[in-house]
Amino acid sequence: MKPITPEAIEAARVRIAGTILRTPLVKLQVSGPQDIYLKLENLQPINSFKLRGGANAVAMLAPERRALGVWTVSAGNAGQAVAYAARQAGVPCTVVTIETAPATKVERMRALGAHLVKAPFDACWQAMEHRSFPGVEGTFVHPFDDDDFIAGNATMGLEIVEDLPNVAAVVCAMGGGGLATGVASGVRARKSDVAIYVAEPETAAPASVSFAAGKASAFESWSATFVDGAGGKSVFPRMWERMQGLVDGAVVVTLDEVKHAMRVLAEKSRVIAEGAGALPVAAVLSGKVQSQGPVVCVISGGNVELSTFFELIS
């Protein structure tokens, strides 16, 4: 794996400037040993950071490959990103989506013009590994293991350092690893001494197992929860390689801690975060992330059914 260069990140920033929003960085008004700032990626046009990577990856395809149509695998957010970019490019999009994906995300992918193919989690995970799925044609856009997708995500890292030059640590949700790898690449391009951590739910924490073992590992007791946008059954070996020297460690939080973080975000900042989006805040509020300076929590998405959200925070 080659590192994502500062030049590639800057080029991506120019390329996607007309598509994505430069999201605000706001302070979370809670008392504690460290200042907490929120990078509000839930405010993107699709309410997820994935638009950064999706827009850049689709734009970087050779015209003849893009003309074939594009497809990806997603629980919802990456699917929206690729569908949004495909609609802008005027090409068809197919999303192989996990059959347990929330109705809100499914409806939004369909509204963006995506053709949906539902499949079990294991089949979707295999499709991402093999980059193919029976009956689906077109050019595959990997939702995290793709240089151009990661470079798009990395533009967020540039913004964080520009808006908070004294940032000491950044915490991201861990799904496939594209968010953390991208943000770390962007942050380290400007400030090399920032600590980068990933946060996972207790029900799906392969990064924690991998850091403990020192190699890409599986999480044997995986189960599906409302934290649908993060946590997998394993860390892809390629993504583990990408994370080396960029990600400093993994933090595991309980589902109750995630619910508490979702409520704090709503009460203190009027922010609606999905489960994955609240993971970094849960990690910091629980005291599991220690820093000698300000910590930035990436609120990666806000695509959650409102009735579900109300139930979780009540």
Steps between C-alpha positions, in 0.01 A plus 500: 500500500628844409430791736248762392715800409429861599489583129225242440301638793530860383398396148198316642400809696488707182322223310212455747466860616179551302342184639580481870453745784793624707341394826529704821710406801313588818578457869288258701392685813570239766732510799796266504877473503531588129322716246288304254432628149255354250574472129142502372507277195133422564437836328622379160232492225455125564554543877821296491873551448490233228413764241859624512644165399219401266512824305875481455505131409231533232661816360835321472367213291608496137207617283463162332480322837257753645278467192446132587316608814626458856417277792601464860421310820349686790280502807379837378743790523757397238210397278353847524838656426565298186139541385521877550824522303367269229189713459720809458704313238186377322582130533304214660581372848435169674544445872532154651355582839490307824150362550484642853579855383272759663195598298608865505826421321332262255241761404763770455717280276196422287403868485846577362433263213689194620390152401510295819596135538450375855725227641603352837785664690744217424427517127555876502827461691619241246400729213725772644786251528457352151377823336226314318141391558290259289286681245640848572689672220682830461808653661544417865567784743630357826341676798829525692795308346560744216771768474266757346224435754750539785647817348151650495451408865840651578379848405322501834835467676629815332195691620538377858857626533420828325207567735668372819880531467560376857302178454663219699287199409233394253252217554309335213257213475651179362315327222725386219775742594468747214386784725782464753766445234378801305465736796839393636663556161354850477580595859855367488561686174472819704583397859699182563456470877121457515380171649237313297265248660213290370187422702296180468188358664542206736301284259733552204857585595748336261744794512540459876570129453742581218697753705522249785623226265723724289340379178173521308256284693137392515246581769337170582197621699368754248133593516286759321381802699377855446866593442466384140753737343804373690657178620552195283583135540866552419761753391601458138875423482546776242331753730708381797807571288366844412439580867856427609675816613177698468260363762626485859243271656140385536242573771201276570180653640179344624167548327374690805796737469408559134139575594620741767725677248211531254293663773781737606547611139128568467470681832819707492551568129164414340686249284329186368765229468448141397661232713826497309513879505475503880772238558789750531309712752416187698869408505605840635215547749570153642857604583652243266683760291769695682651814349710795613305737278180546298337191354302501176217247467394435142119485488510283191128483427147582605296255296276348764126441502355771725275258684803280568701802610231607747478149639879473544544830684189480717 
